[in-house]
Amino acid sequence: MTSRSLHLEGSKIRSEGDFYDALASAFPEISQNFGRNLDALWDVLSGVIEGPVEISWSEAGLSAAAMGPRFWEILGVLREAAASRGDLTLRIDDPQLPCE
């Protein structure tokens, strides 16, 4: 099966809405009724999107600075989903990103 990917750029993902817009654009199987919240994100990552999937986030520190605590909450769901399924890879590419 071909790997699917979502590349997020910190300079473009400045809000929670930007994140969900990028997610929905990359994975058209996400319903128009997608809840755009952390529970809906978990549901999508754990059951709707078929793998293998790679999600990468470059310059994530820019998103973290713009989004505040919500960035860390979204990142937590992404990490949990990657840990729970063997076909989802998460790459956070920003050496300047502070620790949680």
CYANA upper distance limits for C-alpha pairs under 8 A (distance plus 0.5 A):
  1 MET  CA     52 PRO  CA      7.83
  2 THR  CA     52 PRO  CA      7.58
  3 SER  CA     51 GLY  CA      7.16
  3 SER  CA     52 PRO  CA      5.33
  3 SER  CA     53 VAL  CA      5.99
  3 SER  CA     54 GLU  CA      7.64
  4 ARG  CA     51 GLY  CA      7.46
  4 ARG  CA     52 PRO  CA      6.76
  4 ARG  CA     53 VAL  CA      5.23
  4 ARG  CA     54 GLU  CA      6.75
  5 SER  CA     26 ALA  CA      7.89
  5 SER  CA     53 VAL  CA      5.95
  5 SER  CA     54 GLU  CA      5.13
  5 SER  CA     55 ILE  CA      6.16
  5 SER  CA     56 SER  CA      8.31
  6 LEU  CA     22 ALA  CA      8.32
  6 LEU  CA     23 LEU  CA      7.61
  6 LEU  CA     26 ALA  CA      6.45
  6 LEU  CA     53 VAL  CA      8.41
  6 LEU  CA     54 GLU  CA      6.89
  6 LEU  CA     55 ILE  CA      5.29
  6 LEU  CA     56 SER  CA      6.84
  7 HIS  CA     55 ILE  CA      6.43
  7 HIS  CA     56 SER  CA      5.39
  7 HIS  CA     57 TRP  CA      6.39
  7 HIS  CA     58 SER  CA      8.09
  8 LEU  CA     12 LYS  CA      8.09
  8 LEU  CA     13 ILE  CA      7.32
  8 LEU  CA     19 PHE  CA      8.35
  8 LEU  CA     22 ALA  CA      7.87
  8 LEU  CA     55 ILE  CA      8.17
  8 LEU  CA     56 SER  CA      6.58
  8 LEU  CA     57 TRP  CA      5.04
  8 LEU  CA     58 SER  CA      6.75
  9 GLU  CA     13 ILE  CA      6.61
  9 GLU  CA     57 TRP  CA      6.33
  9 GLU  CA     58 SER  CA      5.56
  9 GLU  CA     59 GLU  CA      6.65
  9 GLU  CA     60 ALA  CA      7.57
 10 GLY  CA     14 ARG  CA      7.44
 10 GLY  CA     57 TRP  CA      7.41
 10 GLY  CA     58 SER  CA      6.38
 10 GLY  CA     59 GLU  CA      5.11
 10 GLY  CA     60 ALA  CA      5.32
 10 GLY  CA     61 GLY  CA      7.29
 10 GLY  CA     62 LEU  CA      5.46
 10 GLY  CA     63 SER  CA      5.25
 11 SER  CA     59 GLU  CA      7.51
 11 SER  CA     62 LEU  CA      6.66
 11 SER  CA     63 SER  CA      7.44
 12 LYS  CA     18 ASP  CA      7.91
 12 LYS  CA     63 SER  CA      8.43
 13 ILE  CA     18 ASP  CA      5.66
 13 ILE  CA     19 PHE  CA      6.22
 13 ILE  CA     63 SER  CA      6.17
 14 ARG  CA     18 ASP  CA      6.80
 14 ARG  CA     19 PHE  CA      8.29
 14 ARG  CA     62 LEU  CA      8.00
 14 ARG  CA     63 SER  CA      5.67
 14 ARG  CA     66 ALA  CA      5.81
 14 ARG  CA     67 MET  CA      6.53
 15 SER  CA     19 PHE  CA      7.01
 15 SER  CA     63 SER  CA      7.89
 15 SER  CA     66 ALA  CA      7.27
 15 SER  CA     67 MET  CA      5.84
 16 GLU  CA     20 TYR  CA      6.85
 16 GLU  CA     67 MET  CA      7.43
 16 GLU  CA     70 ARG  CA      7.63
 16 GLU  CA     71 PHE  CA      8.05
 17 GLY  CA     21 ASP  CA      6.52
 17 GLY  CA     36 ARG  CA      8.27
 18 ASP  CA     22 ALA  CA      6.72
 19 PHE  CA     23 LEU  CA      6.74
 20 TYR  CA     24 ALA  CA      6.60
 20 TYR  CA     36 ARG  CA      6.70
 21 ASP  CA     25 SER  CA      6.63
 22 ALA  CA     26 ALA  CA      6.71
 23 LEU  CA     27 PHE  CA      6.76
 24 ALA  CA     28 PRO  CA      6.51
 24 ALA  CA     30 ILE  CA      6.51
 27 PHE  CA     49 ILE  CA      7.63
 29 GLU  CA     48 VAL  CA      7.86
 29 GLU  CA     49 ILE  CA      7.69
 30 ILE  CA     34 PHE  CA      7.01
 30 ILE  CA     44 VAL  CA      7.69
 30 ILE  CA     48 VAL  CA      7.57
 30 ILE  CA     49 ILE  CA      8.14
 34 PHE  CA     40 ALA  CA      7.14
 35 GLY  CA     40 ALA  CA      5.86
 35 GLY  CA     41 LEU  CA      8.40
 36 ARG  CA     40 ALA  CA      6.66
 36 ARG  CA     41 LEU  CA      7.31
 37 ASN  CA     41 LEU  CA      6.59
 38 LEU  CA     42 TRP  CA      6.71
 38 LEU  CA     73 GLU  CA      8.22
 38 LEU  CA     74 ILE  CA      7.25
 38 LEU  CA     77 VAL  CA      7.65
 39 ASP  CA     43 ASP  CA      6.80
 40 ALA  CA     44 VAL  CA      6.65
 41 LEU  CA     45 LEU  CA      6.62
 41 LEU  CA     77 VAL  CA      7.96
 42 TRP  CA     46 SER  CA      6.34
 42 TRP  CA     77 VAL  CA      6.84
 42 TRP  CA     78 LEU  CA      8.40
 42 TRP  CA     81 ALA  CA      7.53
 43 ASP  CA     47 GLY  CA      6.36
 43 ASP  CA     48 VAL  CA      7.39
 44 VAL  CA     48 VAL  CA      5.14
 44 VAL  CA     49 ILE  CA      6.49
 45 LEU  CA     49 ILE  CA      6.37
 45 LEU  CA     78 LEU  CA      8.31
 45 LEU  CA     81 ALA  CA      6.76
 46 SER  CA     81 ALA  CA      6.76
 46 SER  CA     85 ARG  CA      8.06
 51 GLY  CA     87 ASP  CA      5.93
 51 GLY  CA     88 LEU  CA      6.98
 52 PRO  CA     87 ASP  CA      5.01
 52 PRO  CA     88 LEU  CA      6.32
 53 VAL  CA     87 ASP  CA      6.67
 53 VAL  CA     88 LEU  CA      5.28
 53 VAL  CA     89 THR  CA      6.77
 54 GLU  CA     88 LEU  CA      6.22
 54 GLU  CA     89 THR  CA      5.13
 54 GLU  CA     90 LEU  CA      6.44
 54 GLU  CA     91 ARG  CA      8.20
 55 ILE  CA     88 LEU  CA      8.09
 55 ILE  CA     89 THR  CA      6.67
 55 ILE  CA     90 LEU  CA      5.42
 55 ILE  CA     91 ARG  CA      6.77
 56 SER  CA     90 LEU  CA      6.29
 56 SER  CA     91 ARG  CA      5.01
 56 SER  CA     92 ILE  CA      6.28
 56 SER  CA     93 ASP  CA      7.65
 57 TRP  CA     91 ARG  CA      6.80
 57 TRP  CA     92 ILE  CA      5.42
 57 TRP  CA     93 ASP  CA      6.35
 58 SER  CA     92 ILE  CA      6.74
 58 SER  CA     93 ASP  CA      5.09
 58 SER  CA     94 ASP  CA      6.48
 59 GLU  CA     63 SER  CA      7.84
 59 GLU  CA     93 ASP  CA      6.72
 59 GLU  CA     94 ASP  CA      5.49
 60 ALA  CA     64 ALA  CA      6.68
 60 ALA  CA     92 ILE  CA      7.18
 60 ALA  CA     93 ASP  CA      7.21
 60 ALA  CA     94 ASP  CA      6.27
 60 ALA  CA     97 LEU  CA      7.18
 61 GLY  CA     65 ALA  CA      6.58
 61 GLY  CA     94 ASP  CA      6.95
 61 GLY  CA     96 GLN  CA      7.01
 61 GLY  CA     97 LEU  CA      5.22
 61 GLY  CA     98 PRO  CA      7.97
 62 LEU  CA     66 ALA  CA      6.79
 63 SER  CA     67 MET  CA      6.28
 63 SER  CA     71 PHE  CA      7.38
 64 ALA  CA     68 GLY  CA      6.01
 64 ALA  CA     69 PRO  CA      8.12
 64 ALA  CA     71 PHE  CA      5.78
 64 ALA  CA     72 TRP  CA      7.72
 64 ALA  CA     97 LEU  CA      8.48
 67 MET  CA     71 PHE  CA      5.86
 68 GLY  CA     72 TRP  CA      7.95
 69 PRO  CA     73 GLU  CA      6.96
 70 ARG  CA     74 ILE  CA      6.68
 71 PHE  CA     75 LEU  CA      6.55
 72 TRP  CA     76 GLY  CA      6.48
 72 TRP  CA    100 GLU  CA      7.83
 73 GLU  CA     77 VAL  CA      7.01
 74 ILE  CA     78 LEU  CA      6.79
 75 LEU  CA     79 ARG  CA      6.57
 76 GLY  CA     80 GLU  CA      6.57
 77 VAL  CA     81 ALA  CA      6.58
 78 LEU  CA     82 ALA  CA      6.68
 78 LEU  CA     90 LEU  CA      7.76
 79 ARG  CA     83 ALA  CA      6.64
 79 ARG  CA     90 LEU  CA      7.50
 80 GLU  CA     84 SER  CA      6.66
 81 ALA  CA     85 ARG  CA      6.77
 81 ALA  CA     88 LEU  CA      7.91
 82 ALA  CA     86 GLY  CA      7.50
 82 ALA  CA     87 ASP  CA      8.19
 82 ALA  CA     88 LEU  CA      5.55
 82 ALA  CA     89 THR  CA      6.34
 82 ALA  CA     90 LEU  CA      6.81
